[in-house]
Amino acid sequence: MLGKLFDRQPAAGASSSSSSSGGPRIVRHSGGWGALRKRLASEEGLRVLDVGSTSPTNINYLTSLGHSVYMADLVEDAATGEWLTGTDEDGKPVWDVEGFARQNLHFSGRNFDMVLLWTALDYLPEALVAPVVRALHGAMAPGGQLLAFFHTKLQPDSTPYHRFHITASDDVELQRARASTQQRAMTNRNIERLFSDWSGLKQFLAKDGVSEAIIVR
């Protein structure tokens, strides 16, 4: 669901009940976040789309630097089942892709300079993955940067969905969000094909079964 735009204002009014479902936070080094953090610290007035349940931590940090923040919780909305319309003749689920895009990816003409997509693509139904990437491409300013994380192995029983909280260092903090099942793991080639219409891609390899990429619009 689309969240409100937090535009260079204190985010003290953000409700903690709308943040991730709770539990301890796990600290993880992120080369991708470190690269974007440097840009955020050196420029002002950027528009940032943060994908996931509302994080007061992220809102406070980004608005304190003079940026605007917009929230979209794609995985949670897909998990409601509202956009699942039935099954086809082969028994495969049929999704209202246009309705989902209209609800979650219509940004009223806003162009984003940065998208924090995190691991959302690994948890979305297959029918929604490519449309989400296309919609984000259309909603970003030329030269805009998208940060995405990808699991390198499909392990749905041991790979819970996390909310990512940013920090003033090159670390991010993972916190369990609502229950959601990992749908896929992507190879480098999968990622390159999915983002073939974008102008550039830089990958950051990690040792914990998660790769990172900054994709340039």
mmCIF file of the C-alpha atoms, coordinates in Angstrom:
data_MODEL
# 
_entry.id   MODEL 
# 
loop_
_atom_site.group_PDB 
_atom_site.id 
_atom_site.type_symbol 
_atom_site.label_atom_id 
_atom_site.label_alt_id 
_atom_site.label_comp_id 
_atom_site.label_asym_id 
_atom_site.label_entity_id 
_atom_site.label_seq_id 
_atom_site.pdbx_PDB_ins_code 
_atom_site.Cartn_x 
_atom_site.Cartn_y 
_atom_site.Cartn_z 
_atom_site.occupancy 
_atom_site.B_iso_or_equiv 
_atom_site.pdbx_formal_charge 
_atom_site.auth_seq_id 
_atom_site.auth_comp_id 
_atom_site.auth_asym_id 
_atom_site.auth_atom_id 
_atom_site.pdbx_PDB_model_num 
ATOM 1   C CA . MET A 1 1   ? 0.000  0.000   0.000   1.00 0.00 ? 1   MET A CA 1 
ATOM 2   C CA . LEU A 1 2   ? 1.164  3.515   -0.662  1.00 0.00 ? 2   LEU A CA 1 
ATOM 3   C CA . GLY A 1 3   ? 2.336  5.444   2.339   1.00 0.00 ? 3   GLY A CA 1 
ATOM 4   C CA . LYS A 1 4   ? 2.372  9.185   2.843   1.00 0.00 ? 4   LYS A CA 1 
ATOM 5   C CA . LEU A 1 5   ? 5.123  11.418  1.601   1.00 0.00 ? 5   LEU A CA 1 
ATOM 6   C CA . PHE A 1 6   ? 7.414  12.653  4.353   1.00 0.00 ? 6   PHE A CA 1 
ATOM 7   C CA . ASP A 1 7   ? 8.830  15.859  2.925   1.00 0.00 ? 7   ASP A CA 1 
ATOM 8   C CA . ARG A 1 8   ? 11.736 17.311  4.903   1.00 0.00 ? 8   ARG A CA 1 
ATOM 9   C CA . GLN A 1 9   ? 9.705  17.313  8.081   1.00 0.00 ? 9   GLN A CA 1 
ATOM 10  C CA . PRO A 1 10  ? 10.331 15.748  11.487  1.00 0.00 ? 10  PRO A CA 1 
ATOM 11  C CA . ALA A 1 11  ? 8.874  12.263  11.518  1.00 0.00 ? 11  ALA A CA 1 
ATOM 12  C CA . ALA A 1 12  ? 8.023  12.135  15.198  1.00 0.00 ? 12  ALA A CA 1 
ATOM 13  C CA . GLY A 1 13  ? 4.402  11.486  14.285  1.00 0.00 ? 13  GLY A CA 1 
ATOM 14  C CA . ALA A 1 14  ? 5.193  8.237   12.521  1.00 0.00 ? 14  ALA A CA 1 
ATOM 15  C CA . SER A 1 15  ? 3.429  5.459   14.335  1.00 0.00 ? 15  SER A CA 1 
ATOM 16  C CA . SER A 1 16  ? 5.579  2.644   15.654  1.00 0.00 ? 16  SER A CA 1 
ATOM 17  C CA . SER A 1 17  ? 2.619  0.309   15.217  1.00 0.00 ? 17  SER A CA 1 
ATOM 18  C CA . SER A 1 18  ? 2.996  0.656   11.441  1.00 0.00 ? 18  SER A CA 1 
ATOM 19  C CA . SER A 1 19  ? 6.635  -0.350  11.516  1.00 0.00 ? 19  SER A CA 1 
ATOM 20  C CA . SER A 1 20  ? 7.801  -3.926  11.089  1.00 0.00 ? 20  SER A CA 1 
ATOM 21  C CA . SER A 1 21  ? 6.341  -6.625  13.274  1.00 0.00 ? 21  SER A CA 1 
ATOM 22  C CA . GLY A 1 22  ? 9.053  -6.428  15.892  1.00 0.00 ? 22  GLY A CA 1 
ATOM 23  C CA . GLY A 1 23  ? 11.815 -8.513  17.360  1.00 0.00 ? 23  GLY A CA 1 
ATOM 24  C CA . PRO A 1 24  ? 15.542 -7.941  17.575  1.00 0.00 ? 24  PRO A CA 1 
ATOM 25  C CA . ARG A 1 25  ? 17.458 -6.172  14.846  1.00 0.00 ? 25  ARG A CA 1 
ATOM 26  C CA . ILE A 1 26  ? 20.352 -7.897  13.114  1.00 0.00 ? 26  ILE A CA 1 
ATOM 27  C CA . VAL A 1 27  ? 23.217 -5.694  11.940  1.00 0.00 ? 27  VAL A CA 1 
ATOM 28  C CA . ARG A 1 28  ? 24.516 -6.358  8.438   1.00 0.00 ? 28  ARG A CA 1 
ATOM 29  C CA . HIS A 1 29  ? 27.219 -4.540  6.483   1.00 0.00 ? 29  HIS A CA 1 
ATOM 30  C CA . SER A 1 30  ? 25.981 -3.300  3.116   1.00 0.00 ? 30  SER A CA 1 
ATOM 31  C CA . GLY A 1 31  ? 28.293 -2.040  0.410   1.00 0.00 ? 31  GLY A CA 1 
ATOM 32  C CA . GLY A 1 32  ? 25.292 -0.924  -1.616  1.00 0.00 ? 32  GLY A CA 1 
ATOM 33  C CA . TRP A 1 33  ? 23.800 1.133   1.190   1.00 0.00 ? 33  TRP A CA 1 
ATOM 34  C CA . GLY A 1 34  ? 27.241 2.597   1.920   1.00 0.00 ? 34  GLY A CA 1 
ATOM 35  C CA . ALA A 1 35  ? 27.467 3.864   -1.661  1.00 0.00 ? 35  ALA A CA 1 
ATOM 36  C CA . LEU A 1 36  ? 24.004 5.417   -1.605  1.00 0.00 ? 36  LEU A CA 1 
ATOM 37  C CA . ARG A 1 37  ? 24.557 6.919   1.836   1.00 0.00 ? 37  ARG A CA 1 
ATOM 38  C CA . LYS A 1 38  ? 27.462 8.956   0.470   1.00 0.00 ? 38  LYS A CA 1 
ATOM 39  C CA . ARG A 1 39  ? 25.222 10.421  -2.213  1.00 0.00 ? 39  ARG A CA 1 
ATOM 40  C CA . LEU A 1 40  ? 22.499 11.197  0.310   1.00 0.00 ? 40  LEU A CA 1 
ATOM 41  C CA . ALA A 1 41  ? 25.030 13.002  2.489   1.00 0.00 ? 41  ALA A CA 1 
ATOM 42  C CA . SER A 1 42  ? 26.416 15.088  -0.379  1.00 0.00 ? 42  SER A CA 1 
ATOM 43  C CA . GLU A 1 43  ? 23.185 16.150  -2.110  1.00 0.00 ? 43  GLU A CA 1 
ATOM 44  C CA . GLU A 1 44  ? 19.962 17.719  -0.900  1.00 0.00 ? 44  GLU A CA 1 
ATOM 45  C CA . GLY A 1 45  ? 16.349 17.516  -1.955  1.00 0.00 ? 45  GLY A CA 1 
ATOM 46  C CA . LEU A 1 46  ? 16.367 13.954  -3.297  1.00 0.00 ? 46  LEU A CA 1 
ATOM 47  C CA . ARG A 1 47  ? 13.158 11.963  -3.540  1.00 0.00 ? 47  ARG A CA 1 
ATOM 48  C CA . VAL A 1 48  ? 13.519 8.504   -2.020  1.00 0.00 ? 48  VAL A CA 1 
ATOM 49  C CA . LEU A 1 49  ? 11.090 5.593   -2.325  1.00 0.00 ? 49  LEU A CA 1 
ATOM 50  C CA . ASP A 1 50  ? 11.515 3.135   0.552   1.00 0.00 ? 50  ASP A CA 1 
ATOM 51  C CA . VAL A 1 51  ? 9.866  -0.249  -0.051  1.00 0.00 ? 51  VAL A CA 1 
ATOM 52  C CA . GLY A 1 52  ? 8.622  -1.997  3.075   1.00 0.00 ? 52  GLY A CA 1 
ATOM 53  C CA . SER A 1 53  ? 6.510  -1.345  6.129   1.00 0.00 ? 53  SER A CA 1 
ATOM 54  C CA . THR A 1 54  ? 6.890  2.132   7.604   1.00 0.00 ? 54  THR A CA 1 
ATOM 55  C CA . SER A 1 55  ? 10.206 2.622   9.380   1.00 0.00 ? 55  SER A CA 1 
ATOM 56  C CA . PRO A 1 56  ? 10.400 5.740   11.584  1.00 0.00 ? 56  PRO A CA 1 
ATOM 57  C CA . THR A 1 57  ? 14.165 5.131   11.683  1.00 0.00 ? 57  THR A CA 1 
ATOM 58  C CA . ASN A 1 58  ? 14.428 5.521   7.907   1.00 0.00 ? 58  ASN A CA 1 
ATOM 59  C CA . ILE A 1 59  ? 12.056 8.481   7.760   1.00 0.00 ? 59  ILE A CA 1 
ATOM 60  C CA . ASN A 1 60  ? 13.911 10.373  10.489  1.00 0.00 ? 60  ASN A CA 1 
ATOM 61  C CA . TYR A 1 61  ? 17.331 9.742   8.961   1.00 0.00 ? 61  TYR A CA 1 
ATOM 62  C CA . LEU A 1 62  ? 16.394 10.690  5.401   1.00 0.00 ? 62  LEU A CA 1 
ATOM 63  C CA . THR A 1 63  ? 14.352 13.766  6.265   1.00 0.00 ? 63  THR A CA 1 
ATOM 64  C CA . SER A 1 64  ? 17.119 14.995  8.599   1.00 0.00 ? 64  SER A CA 1 
ATOM 65  C CA . LEU A 1 65  ? 19.358 15.164  5.515   1.00 0.00 ? 65  LEU A CA 1 
ATOM 66  C CA . GLY A 1 66  ? 16.798 17.244  3.629   1.00 0.00 ? 66  GLY A CA 1 
ATOM 67  C CA . HIS A 1 67  ? 15.264 14.491  1.485   1.00 0.00 ? 67  HIS A CA 1 
ATOM 68  C CA . SER A 1 68  ? 11.657 13.505  0.808   1.00 0.00 ? 68  SER A CA 1 
ATOM 69  C CA . VAL A 1 69  ? 10.562 9.964   1.644   1.00 0.00 ? 69  VAL A CA 1 
ATOM 70  C CA . TYR A 1 70  ? 7.745  7.948   0.135   1.00 0.00 ? 70  TYR A CA 1 
ATOM 71  C CA . MET A 1 71  ? 6.723  4.495   1.360   1.00 0.00 ? 71  MET A CA 1 
ATOM 72  C CA . ALA A 1 72  ? 5.317  1.517   -0.579  1.00 0.00 ? 72  ALA A CA 1 
ATOM 73  C CA . ASP A 1 73  ? 4.867  -1.889  1.060   1.00 0.00 ? 73  ASP A CA 1 
ATOM 74  C CA . LEU A 1 74  ? 4.629  -4.086  -2.038  1.00 0.00 ? 74  LEU A CA 1 
ATOM 75  C CA . VAL A 1 75  ? 5.149  -7.463  -0.375  1.00 0.00 ? 75  VAL A CA 1 
ATOM 76  C CA . GLU A 1 76  ? 2.556  -6.899  2.321   1.00 0.00 ? 76  GLU A CA 1 
ATOM 77  C CA . ASP A 1 77  ? -0.075 -5.747  -0.140  1.00 0.00 ? 77  ASP A CA 1 
ATOM 78  C CA . ALA A 1 78  ? 0.578  -8.691  -2.457  1.00 0.00 ? 78  ALA A CA 1 
ATOM 79  C CA . ALA A 1 79  ? 0.201  -11.059 0.514   1.00 0.00 ? 79  ALA A CA 1 
ATOM 80  C CA . THR A 1 80  ? -3.324 -9.846  1.297   1.00 0.00 ? 80  THR A CA 1 
ATOM 81  C CA . GLY A 1 81  ? -4.691 -11.945 -1.552  1.00 0.00 ? 81  GLY A CA 1 
ATOM 82  C CA . GLU A 1 82  ? -6.762 -9.012  -2.787  1.00 0.00 ? 82  GLU A CA 1 
ATOM 83  C CA . TRP A 1 83  ? -5.116 -9.109  -6.203  1.00 0.00 ? 83  TRP A CA 1 
ATOM 84  C CA . LEU A 1 84  ? -5.416 -12.882 -6.684  1.00 0.00 ? 84  LEU A CA 1 
ATOM 85  C CA . THR A 1 85  ? -8.401 -13.354 -8.991  1.00 0.00 ? 85  THR A CA 1 
ATOM 86  C CA . GLY A 1 86  ? -8.403 -17.139 -9.489  1.00 0.00 ? 86  GLY A CA 1 
ATOM 87  C CA . THR A 1 87  ? -6.479 -19.790 -11.377 1.00 0.00 ? 87  THR A CA 1 
ATOM 88  C CA . ASP A 1 88  ? -5.954 -20.556 -15.038 1.00 0.00 ? 88  ASP A CA 1 
ATOM 89  C CA . GLU A 1 89  ? -6.640 -23.841 -16.822 1.00 0.00 ? 89  GLU A CA 1 
ATOM 90  C CA . ASP A 1 90  ? -3.297 -25.192 -15.605 1.00 0.00 ? 90  ASP A CA 1 
ATOM 91  C CA . GLY A 1 91  ? -4.085 -24.366 -12.004 1.00 0.00 ? 91  GLY A CA 1 
ATOM 92  C CA . LYS A 1 92  ? -1.673 -21.462 -11.844 1.00 0.00 ? 92  LYS A CA 1 
ATOM 93  C CA . PRO A 1 93  ? -2.711 -18.330 -9.941  1.00 0.00 ? 93  PRO A CA 1 
ATOM 94  C CA . VAL A 1 94  ? -4.039 -15.375 -11.923 1.00 0.00 ? 94  VAL A CA 1 
ATOM 95  C CA . TRP A 1 95  ? -3.242 -11.925 -10.596 1.00 0.00 ? 95  TRP A CA 1 
ATOM 96  C CA . ASP A 1 96  ? -4.831 -8.546  -11.212 1.00 0.00 ? 96  ASP A CA 1 
ATOM 97  C CA . VAL A 1 97  ? -1.523 -7.022  -12.222 1.00 0.00 ? 97  VAL A CA 1 
ATOM 98  C CA . GLU A 1 98  ? -3.059 -3.756  -13.432 1.00 0.00 ? 98  GLU A CA 1 
ATOM 99  C CA . GLY A 1 99  ? -4.976 -3.295  -10.191 1.00 0.00 ? 99  GLY A CA 1 
ATOM 100 C CA . PHE A 1 100 ? -1.895 -3.991  -8.089  1.00 0.00 ? 100 PHE A CA 1 
ATOM 101 C CA . ALA A 1 101 ? 0.173  -1.537  -10.131 1.00 0.00 ? 101 ALA A CA 1 
ATOM 102 C CA . ARG A 1 102 ? -2.524 1.109   -9.968  1.00 0.00 ? 102 ARG A CA 1 
ATOM 103 C CA . GLN A 1 103 ? -2.779 0.780   -6.175  1.00 0.00 ? 103 GLN A CA 1 
ATOM 104 C CA . ASN A 1 104 ? 0.917  0.520   -5.355  1.00 0.00 ? 104 ASN A CA 1 
ATOM 105 C CA . LEU A 1 105 ? 2.909  1.985   -8.229  1.00 0.00 ? 105 LEU A CA 1 
ATOM 106 C CA . HIS A 1 106 ? 0.982  5.088   -9.228  1.00 0.00 ? 106 HIS A CA 1 
ATOM 107 C CA . PHE A 1 107 ? 3.047  7.965   -7.864  1.00 0.00 ? 107 PHE A CA 1 
ATOM 108 C CA . SER A 1 108 ? 1.056  10.971  -9.114  1.00 0.00 ? 108 SER A CA 1 
ATOM 109 C CA . GLY A 1 109 ? 3.801  12.142  -11.431 1.00 0.00 ? 109 GLY A CA 1 
ATOM 110 C CA . ARG A 1 110 ? 6.610  11.959  -8.876  1.00 0.00 ? 110 ARG A CA 1 
ATOM 111 C CA . ASN A 1 111 ? 10.032 10.979  -10.174 1.00 0.00 ? 111 ASN A CA 1 
ATOM 112 C CA . PHE A 1 112 ? 12.330 9.342   -7.656  1.00 0.00 ? 112 PHE A CA 1 
ATOM 113 C CA . ASP A 1 113 ? 16.074 9.834   -7.434  1.00 0.00 ? 113 ASP A CA 1 
ATOM 114 C CA . MET A 1 114 ? 16.561 6.746   -5.304  1.00 0.00 ? 114 MET A CA 1 
ATOM 115 C CA . VAL A 1 115 ? 14.632 3.537   -4.583  1.00 0.00 ? 115 VAL A CA 1 
ATOM 116 C CA . LEU A 1 116 ? 15.428 1.269   -1.643  1.00 0.00 ? 116 LEU A CA 1 
ATOM 117 C CA . LEU A 1 117 ? 13.874 -1.941  -2.933  1.00 0.00 ? 117 LEU A CA 1 
ATOM 118 C CA . TRP A 1 118 ? 15.689 -4.293  -0.534  1.00 0.00 ? 118 TRP A CA 1 
ATOM 119 C CA . THR A 1 119 ? 14.641 -7.975  -0.979  1.00 0.00 ? 119 THR A CA 1 
ATOM 120 C CA . ALA A 1 120 ? 11.091 -7.290  -2.194  1.00 0.00 ? 120 ALA A CA 1 
ATOM 121 C CA . LEU A 1 121 ? 11.560 -8.978  -5.582  1.00 0.00 ? 121 LEU A CA 1 
ATOM 122 C CA . ASP A 1 122 ? 12.427 -12.297 -3.915  1.00 0.00 ? 122 ASP A CA 1 
ATOM 123 C CA . TYR A 1 123 ? 9.061  -12.365 -2.115  1.00 0.00 ? 123 TYR A CA 1 
ATOM 124 C CA . LEU A 1 124 ? 6.629  -11.096 -4.755  1.00 0.00 ? 124 LEU A CA 1 
ATOM 125 C CA . PRO A 1 125 ? 4.509  -13.483 -6.847  1.00 0.00 ? 125 PRO A CA 1 
ATOM 126 C CA . GLU A 1 126 ? 6.103  -14.160 -10.225 1.00 0.00 ? 126 GLU A CA 1 
ATOM 127 C CA . ALA A 1 127 ? 3.396  -12.308 -12.152 1.00 0.00 ? 127 ALA A CA 1 
ATOM 128 C CA . LEU A 1 128 ? 4.181  -9.078  -10.317 1.00 0.00 ? 128 LEU A CA 1 
ATOM 129 C CA . VAL A 1 129 ? 7.978  -9.004  -10.542 1.00 0.00 ? 129 VAL A CA 1 
ATOM 130 C CA . ALA A 1 130 ? 8.489  -7.698  -14.080 1.00 0.00 ? 130 ALA A CA 1 
ATOM 131 C CA . PRO A 1 131 ? 5.605  -5.164  -13.854 1.00 0.00 ? 131 PRO A CA 1 
ATOM 132 C CA . VAL A 1 132 ? 7.085  -3.766  -10.624 1.00 0.00 ? 132 VAL A CA 1 
ATOM 133 C CA . VAL A 1 133 ? 10.496 -3.326  -12.272 1.00 0.00 ? 133 VAL A CA 1 
ATOM 134 C CA . ARG A 1 134 ? 8.914  -1.631  -15.305 1.00 0.00 ? 134 ARG A CA 1 
ATOM 135 C CA . ALA A 1 135 ? 6.855  0.692   -13.127 1.00 0.00 ? 135 ALA A CA 1 
ATOM 136 C CA . LEU A 1 136 ? 9.879  1.699   -11.063 1.00 0.00 ? 136 LEU A CA 1 
ATOM 137 C CA . HIS A 1 137 ? 11.850 2.369   -14.237 1.00 0.00 ? 137 HIS A CA 1 
ATOM 138 C CA . GLY A 1 138 ? 9.102  4.721   -15.370 1.00 0.00 ? 138 GLY A CA 1 
ATOM 139 C CA . ALA A 1 139 ? 8.899  6.435   -11.978 1.00 0.00 ? 139 ALA A CA 1 
ATOM 140 C CA . MET A 1 140 ? 12.595 7.238   -11.620 1.00 0.00 ? 140 MET A CA 1 
ATOM 141 C CA . ALA A 1 141 ? 14.541 10.233  -12.851 1.00 0.00 ? 141 ALA A CA 1 
ATOM 142 C CA . PRO A 1 142 ? 17.324 9.566   -15.384 1.00 0.00 ? 142 PRO A CA 1 
ATOM 143 C CA . GLY A 1 143 ? 20.432 8.639   -13.427 1.00 0.00 ? 143 GLY A CA 1 
ATOM 144 C CA . GLY A 1 144 ? 18.345 7.555   -10.452 1.00 0.00 ? 144 GLY A CA 1 
ATOM 145 C CA . GLN A 1 145 ? 19.665 4.641   -8.404  1.00 0.00 ? 145 GLN A CA 1 
ATOM 146 C CA . LEU A 1 146 ? 17.828 1.568   -7.150  1.00 0.00 ? 146 LEU A CA 1 
ATOM 147 C CA . LEU A 1 147 ? 19.268 -0.625  -4.396  1.00 0.00 ? 147 LEU A CA 1 
ATOM 148 C CA . ALA A 1 148 ? 18.127 -4.254  -4.396  1.00 0.00 ? 148 ALA A CA 1 
ATOM 149 C CA . PHE A 1 149 ? 19.185 -7.343  -2.465  1.00 0.00 ? 149 PHE A CA 1 
ATOM 150 C CA . PHE A 1 150 ? 18.881 -10.851 -3.922  1.00 0.00 ? 150 PHE A CA 1 
ATOM 151 C CA . HIS A 1 151 ? 19.103 -14.229 -2.213  1.00 0.00 ? 151 HIS A CA 1 
ATOM 152 C CA . THR A 1 152 ? 21.430 -16.578 -4.071  1.00 0.00 ? 152 THR A CA 1 
ATOM 153 C CA . LYS A 1 153 ? 19.659 -19.740 -2.852  1.00 0.00 ? 153 LYS A CA 1 
ATOM 154 C CA . LEU A 1 154 ? 15.983 -20.666 -2.647  1.00 0.00 ? 154 LEU A CA 1 
ATOM 155 C CA . GLN A 1 155 ? 15.464 -21.582 1.001   1.00 0.00 ? 155 GLN A CA 1 
ATOM 156 C CA . PRO A 1 156 ? 11.886 -20.541 1.864   1.00 0.00 ? 156 PRO A CA 1 
ATOM 157 C CA . ASP A 1 157 ? 11.851 -22.423 5.167   1.00 0.00 ? 157 ASP A CA 1 
ATOM 158 C CA . SER A 1 158 ? 14.866 -20.563 6.519   1.00 0.00 ? 158 SER A CA 1 
ATOM 159 C CA . THR A 1 159 ? 14.700 -17.192 4.764   1.00 0.00 ? 159 THR A CA 1 
ATOM 160 C CA . PRO A 1 160 ? 12.161 -14.961 6.530   1.00 0.00 ? 160 PRO A CA 1 
ATOM 161 C CA . TYR A 1 161 ? 11.133 -11.633 5.086   1.00 0.00 ? 161 TYR A CA 1 
ATOM 162 C CA . HIS A 1 162 ? 12.867 -8.695  6.782   1.00 0.00 ? 162 HIS A CA 1 
ATOM 163 C CA . ARG A 1 163 ? 12.334 -4.981  7.083   1.00 0.00 ? 163 ARG A CA 1 
ATOM 164 C CA . PHE A 1 164 ? 15.559 -3.031  6.542   1.00 0.00 ? 164 PHE A CA 1 
ATOM 165 C CA . HIS A 1 165 ? 16.412 -0.061  8.727   1.00 0.00 ? 165 HIS A CA 1 
ATOM 166 C CA . ILE A 1 166 ? 19.168 2.254   7.535   1.00 0.00 ? 166 ILE A CA 1 
ATOM 167 C CA . THR A 1 167 ? 21.885 3.727   9.735   1.00 0.00 ? 167 THR A CA 1 
ATOM 168 C CA . ALA A 1 168 ? 24.395 6.553   9.529   1.00 0.00 ? 168 ALA A CA 1 
ATOM 169 C CA . SER A 1 169 ? 27.111 3.951   8.867   1.00 0.00 ? 169 SER A CA 1 
ATOM 170 C CA . ASP A 1 170 ? 27.533 1.385   6.084   1.00 0.00 ? 170 ASP A CA 1 
ATOM 171 C CA . ASP A 1 171 ? 25.413 -1.063  8.098   1.00 0.00 ? 171 ASP A CA 1 
ATOM 172 C CA . VAL A 1 172 ? 21.711 -1.794  7.808   1.00 0.00 ? 172 VAL A CA 1 
ATOM 173 C CA . GLU A 1 173 ? 19.572 -3.436  10.476  1.00 0.00 ? 173 GLU A CA 1 
ATOM 174 C CA . LEU A 1 174 ? 17.299 -6.348  9.600   1.00 0.00 ? 174 LEU A CA 1 
ATOM 175 C CA . GLN A 1 175 ? 14.106 -6.914  11.558  1.00 0.00 ? 175 GLN A CA 1 
ATOM 176 C CA . ARG A 1 176 ? 11.528 -9.604  10.870  1.00 0.00 ? 176 ARG A CA 1 
ATOM 177 C CA . ALA A 1 177 ? 8.471  -8.246  9.080   1.00 0.00 ? 177 ALA A CA 1 
ATOM 178 C CA . ARG A 1 178 ? 5.156  -9.998  8.467   1.00 0.00 ? 178 ARG A CA 1 
ATOM 179 C CA . ALA A 1 179 ? 5.397  -13.653 7.497   1.00 0.00 ? 179 ALA A CA 1 
ATOM 180 C CA . SER A 1 180 ? 6.076  -13.972 3.775   1.00 0.00 ? 180 SER A CA 1 
ATOM 181 C CA . THR A 1 181 ? 7.543  -16.848 1.788   1.00 0.00 ? 181 THR A CA 1 
ATOM 182 C CA . GLN A 1 182 ? 10.629 -16.509 -0.378  1.00 0.00 ? 182 GLN A CA 1 
ATOM 183 C CA . GLN A 1 183 ? 9.529  -17.134 -3.972  1.00 0.00 ? 183 GLN A CA 1 
ATOM 184 C CA . ARG A 1 184 ? 12.820 -17.197 -5.859  1.00 0.00 ? 184 ARG A CA 1 
ATOM 185 C CA . ALA A 1 185 ? 16.584 -16.867 -5.906  1.00 0.00 ? 185 ALA A CA 1 
ATOM 186 C CA . MET A 1 186 ? 18.245 -14.960 -8.729  1.00 0.00 ? 186 MET A CA 1 
ATOM 187 C CA . THR A 1 187 ? 21.504 -15.499 -10.543 1.00 0.00 ? 187 THR A CA 1 
ATOM 188 C CA . ASN A 1 188 ? 23.512 -12.597 -11.905 1.00 0.00 ? 188 ASN A CA 1 
ATOM 189 C CA . ARG A 1 189 ? 22.135 -13.409 -15.353 1.00 0.00 ? 189 ARG A CA 1 
ATOM 190 C CA . ASN A 1 190 ? 18.542 -13.333 -14.045 1.00 0.00 ? 190 ASN A CA 1 
ATOM 191 C CA . ILE A 1 191 ? 19.159 -9.900  -12.567 1.00 0.00 ? 191 ILE A CA 1 
ATOM 192 C CA . GLU A 1 192 ? 20.738 -8.569  -15.755 1.00 0.00 ? 192 GLU A CA 1 
ATOM 193 C CA . ARG A 1 193 ? 17.767 -9.762  -17.852 1.00 0.00 ? 193 ARG A CA 1 
ATOM 194 C CA . LEU A 1 194 ? 15.211 -8.331  -15.436 1.00 0.00 ? 194 LEU A CA 1 
ATOM 195 C CA . PHE A 1 195 ? 16.876 -4.907  -15.543 1.00 0.00 ? 195 PHE A CA 1 
ATOM 196 C CA . SER A 1 196 ? 17.904 -4.988  -19.216 1.00 0.00 ? 196 SER A CA 1 
ATOM 197 C CA . ASP A 1 197 ? 16.165 -1.654  -19.944 1.00 0.00 ? 197 ASP A CA 1 
ATOM 198 C CA . TRP A 1 198 ? 18.190 0.163   -17.286 1.00 0.00 ? 198 TRP A CA 1 
ATOM 199 C CA . SER A 1 199 ? 21.420 1.982   -18.075 1.00 0.00 ? 199 SER A CA 1 
ATOM 200 C CA . GLY A 1 200 ? 23.815 0.378   -15.583 1.00 0.00 ? 200 GLY A CA 1 
ATOM 201 C CA . LEU A 1 201 ? 24.225 -2.238  -12.894 1.00 0.00 ? 201 LEU A CA 1 
ATOM 202 C CA . LYS A 1 202 ? 26.862 -2.615  -10.200 1.00 0.00 ? 202 LYS A CA 1 
ATOM 203 C CA . GLN A 1 203 ? 26.864 -5.672  -7.973  1.00 0.00 ? 203 GLN A CA 1 
ATOM 204 C CA . PHE A 1 204 ? 28.229 -6.085  -4.459  1.00 0.00 ? 204 PHE A CA 1 
ATOM 205 C CA . LEU A 1 205 ? 28.894 -9.686  -3.489  1.00 0.00 ? 205 LEU A CA 1 
ATOM 206 C CA . ALA A 1 206 ? 28.444 -10.859 0.084   1.00 0.00 ? 206 ALA A CA 1 
ATOM 207 C CA . LYS A 1 207 ? 29.265 -14.021 1.996   1.00 0.00 ? 207 LYS A CA 1 
ATOM 208 C CA . ASP A 1 208 ? 25.862 -14.532 3.590   1.00 0.00 ? 208 ASP A CA 1 
ATOM 209 C CA . GLY A 1 209 ? 23.943 -15.821 0.593   1.00 0.00 ? 209 GLY A CA 1 
ATOM 210 C CA . VAL A 1 210 ? 22.699 -12.364 -0.379  1.00 0.00 ? 210 VAL A CA 1 
ATOM 211 C CA . SER A 1 211 ? 24.026 -10.303 -3.274  1.00 0.00 ? 211 SER A CA 1 
ATOM 212 C CA . GLU A 1 212 ? 23.419 -6.579  -3.656  1.00 0.00 ? 212 GLU A CA 1 
ATOM 213 C CA . ALA A 1 213 ? 23.054 -4.438  -6.730  1.00 0.00 ? 213 ALA A CA 1 
ATOM 214 C CA . ILE A 1 214 ? 22.747 -0.764  -7.499  1.00 0.00 ? 214 ILE A CA 1 
ATOM 215 C CA . ILE A 1 215 ? 20.858 -0.395  -10.765 1.00 0.00 ? 215 ILE A CA 1 
ATOM 216 C CA . VAL A 1 216 ? 20.922 2.959   -12.553 1.00 0.00 ? 216 VAL A CA 1 
ATOM 217 C CA . ARG A 1 217 ? 17.880 4.279   -14.411 1.00 0.00 ? 217 ARG A CA 1 
# 
